[in-house]
Amino acid sequence: EVDQHGEGVISREAAFLVLGYAFGYSLLGFDLIMSLAHKWVSNLFGAFYFMGGFLAALSGTAVLTLALRRAMGLEHLISGKQLHDLGKLVFGFSVFWAYLMFSQVIVIWYSNMPEETEFFLIRMKVPWLETALYSVLALMFIVPFVVLISRKMKETPFVVLAIACVTLTGVAVERVVYLAPHFHLSPPMIAVLWSSFLIAFVLCVKNRGH
């Protein structure tokens, strides 16, 4: 049990942690992603990159919650109300991510400056990357919005789990779209990289169980 003083300390520290995470992750977006395209500038990209990571964190929380609640005997603590809250968070921040994306793209489209449009043009010239761009929009916004707009869907465990997995896939594809032109990544190479990651993850979980 935690007393009221302890809860107050945790709440205060959590607020500072969230602010630090938002600031630091935004800087990572500027430093690690935007720096790859030395001519491209977008003041909103840091917040957009952070929001994608935050949406992935919420989706990951939903996946872990639903995957472990039976194994840890938490069915009585994680009811339809908690599932509804998780669904609302994924739904709400998916819409906010789409809002930031639209705010960024509309300014670049309206100004039509070569140093800004280059970021999208080099990706839309490659057919599979152009398809990946539209897939990101579908996976991170359209599908979660259409499905989770219903209260009943937000209280259905399988639906929340499926949408969380869809959103995580969208975030992974989005990161690939950022990096592919600069590292000359191809679909077979990406498949090998993700397969290696999944194999390593499964082996770690298996060894952990022993």
C-alpha positions in Angstrom: 0.0 0.0 0.0 1.1 3.6 -0.7 0.1 6.4 1.6 -1.2 9.8 0.3 2.3 11.4 0.7 3.8 8.6 -1.4 1.1 8.9 -4.1 1.8 12.7 -4.3 5.5 12.2 -4.8 4.9 9.6 -7.5 2.4 11.8 -9.3 4.8 14.8 -9.2 7.7 12.7 -10.4 5.6 11.1 -13.2 4.7 14.6 -14.5 8.4 15.6 -14.7 9.1 12.2 -16.4 6.5 12.8 -19.0 7.8 16.3 -19.8 11.4 15.0 -20.0 10.3 12.1 -22.2 8.4 14.5 -24.6 11.3 16.9 -24.8 14.0 14.3 -25.2 12.1 12.2 -27.7 11.4 15.3 -29.8 15.1 16.1 -29.9 15.8 12.6 -31.0 13.5 13.1 -33.9 15.3 16.3 -34.9 18.8 14.8 -34.4 18.5 11.3 -35.6 15.8 11.5 -38.4 15.8 15.1 -39.7 19.5 15.2 -39.8 19.5 12.5 -42.5 17.9 14.9 -44.9 20.2 17.9 -44.5 18.0 20.2 -46.6 14.7 19.4 -45.0 13.3 21.5 -42.2 10.1 21.1 -40.2 9.6 22.7 -36.8 6.7 20.3 -36.1 8.6 17.1 -36.8 9.9 16.7 -33.2 6.4 16.7 -31.7 5.1 14.5 -34.6 7.9 12.0 -34.0 7.3 12.0 -30.2 3.6 11.5 -30.7 4.2 8.4 -32.9 6.4 7.0 -30.1 3.8 7.8 -27.5 1.0 6.2 -29.5 3.2 3.1 -29.8 3.8 3.1 -26.0 0.0 3.2 -25.4 -0.6 0.4 -27.9 2.2 -1.6 -26.3 0.6 -1.1 -22.9 -2.7 -2.4 -24.3 -1.0 -5.5 -25.8 0.9 -6.3 -22.5 -2.2 -5.7 -20.4 -4.4 -8.1 -22.4 -1.6 -10.7 -22.9 -0.6 -10.9 -19.2 -3.9 -10.3 -17.3 -4.8 -14.0 -17.3 -1.3 -15.2 -16.7 -0.9 -12.8 -13.7 -4.5 -13.4 -12.4 -5.6 -9.8 -13.0 -9.0 -10.4 -14.6 -10.7 -8.9 -11.6 -8.7 -5.7 -11.9 -8.8 -5.3 -15.7 -12.5 -5.2 -16.6 -14.4 -3.6 -19.4 -13.9 -0.2 -17.8 -10.1 -0.4 -18.0 -10.3 -1.8 -21.6 -12.5 1.2 -22.5 -9.9 3.6 -21.1 -7.2 1.9 -23.0 -9.3 2.0 -26.2 -10.0 5.7 -25.6 -6.3 6.5 -25.2 -5.3 4.7 -28.4 -8.3 6.3 -30.3 -7.6 9.8 -29.0 -3.9 9.9 -29.6 -4.3 8.3 -33.0 -6.5 11.2 -33.9 -4.0 13.6 -32.5 -1.2 12.0 -34.4 -3.3 12.4 -37.6 -3.9 16.1 -36.7 -0.1 16.7 -36.4 0.6 14.9 -39.6 -2.0 17.0 -41.5 -0.7 20.2 -39.9 2.8 19.3 -41.1 1.8 18.2 -44.6 -0.6 21.0 -45.4 2.1 23.7 -44.7 4.7 21.9 -46.8 2.1 21.4 -49.7 1.0 25.0 -49.5 4.4 26.6 -49.5 5.7 24.2 -52.1 9.4 24.9 -51.4 11.9 22.4 -52.8 13.8 22.0 -49.5 10.6 20.9 -47.8 8.9 18.9 -50.6 12.0 16.8 -51.2 11.3 14.7 -48.1 8.1 13.4 -49.6 9.1 13.4 -53.3 12.1 11.0 -52.8 9.7 8.6 -51.0 6.8 8.8 -53.5 9.1 8.1 -56.4 9.7 4.6 -55.1 6.5 2.5 -55.5 6.8 0.4 -52.4 7.6 3.4 -50.2 4.6 5.3 -51.6 2.5 2.3 -50.7 4.1 2.3 -47.3 3.2 5.9 -46.8 -0.5 5.3 -47.4 -0.3 2.2 -45.3 0.9 4.2 -42.3 -2.1 6.5 -42.6 -4.4 3.5 -42.7 -2.8 1.6 -39.9 -2.2 4.5 -37.5 -5.4 6.5 -38.1 -8.1 5.2 -40.4 -8.5 1.7 -39.0 -8.3 2.7 -35.3 -10.7 5.6 -35.9 -13.3 3.5 -37.7 -13.2 0.6 -35.2 -12.7 2.3 -31.9 -15.2 5.0 -32.4 -17.8 2.5 -31.0 -18.0 2.2 -27.2 -18.7 -1.5 -27.5 -15.6 -2.1 -29.6 -13.5 -0.3 -27.0 -14.7 -2.8 -24.3 -14.0 -5.9 -26.4 -10.6 -7.4 -25.5 -9.9 -9.0 -28.9 -10.7 -5.8 -30.7 -8.5 -3.6 -28.5 -5.7 -6.1 -28.8 -6.0 -6.3 -32.6 -6.1 -2.5 -33.0 -3.1 -2.1 -30.7 -1.2 -4.5 -32.9 -2.3 -2.7 -36.0 -1.1 0.6 -34.6 2.3 -0.9 -33.6 2.7 -2.2 -37.1 1.9 1.3 -38.4 4.6 2.8 -36.2 7.1 0.2 -37.4 6.3 0.9 -41.1 6.5 4.7 -40.4 10.0 4.3 -39.0 11.0 2.3 -42.1 9.7 5.0 -44.4 11.9 7.5 -42.5 15.0 5.5 -42.9 14.7 3.5 -46.2 15.8 6.2 -48.7 18.9 7.1 -46.7 20.1 3.6 -46.0 19.0 2.1 -49.3 16.7 -0.4 -47.6 14.7 -2.8 -49.8 11.7 -4.9 -48.8 13.7 -8.2 -48.7 16.4 -6.5 -46.5 13.7 -5.1 -44.2 12.0 -8.6 -44.0 15.4 -10.1 -43.0 16.0 -7.5 -40.3 12.5 -7.8 -38.8 12.8 -11.6 -38.9 16.1 -11.5 -37.1 14.6 -9.2 -34.5 11.6 -11.5 -33.9 13.8 -14.5 -33.6 16.0 -12.8 -31.1 12.9 -11.7 -29.1 11.4 -15.2 -29.0 14.7 -16.7 -27.9 15.1 -14.1 -25.1 11.5 -14.9 -23.9 12.2 -18.6 -24.1 15.5 -18.4 -22.2 13.8 -16.1 -19.6 11.2 -18.8 -19.0 13.9 -21.4 -18.2 
